[in-house]
Amino acid sequence: MNNSSGIQELMAAETRASQIVAEARIGRGERMKQAKSDAQELIDAYRGEKQEEFNARVLTAGESTSIYTHFYRTEGFSYFIDHYRRKRWFI
């Protein structure tokens, strides 16, 4: 009987351990989703702040003929940022 109960205890411990691991994986996934969401909020806030700064500079520059102003007025801020990152300016 001792051998049988020892095996049962071992099986129960293994089941508990696998449940703990499964819960930890679920928790990790939820924390990663939350971190991604928080990071996206920060990115959006930063992008909005920089866009406002850029808008203010464009307005204070007046009728500038720079390539930056042209792209901003024709395509918008996101186009400007995407192309700036890729360094594909054609002058």
Disulfide bonds with the S-S distance in Angstrom:
none
